[in-house]
Amino acid sequence: RLYAGVQAAGRVMLSGGVSGVAARVCTHPFDTIKSRQQVAGSLDGGARRLARASMPTALLSVLRDEGVAGLYRGFGAVAFGVPFASAFYFGGYEWS
């Protein structure tokens, strides 16, 4: 009986970790653009244009200048931490 509970907990936590990474894969480009726009607002020169650009315009600008890799800069740290955080979040929610 205990083994079944541990097995269920493992499935829920694994599902939480996988879903957390999947969600971040979808949303990380938008967080990257948002962060770049926030930083660009404090800079002088051409970078300041990014701060005033709309999200689609900024997204296309990064894609044109850096490619898809530019949208996922910094994703390694996110991919390392998110599975654990999501796993414990899902696990805590399921058994609270």
Disulfide bonds with the S-S distance in Angstrom:
none
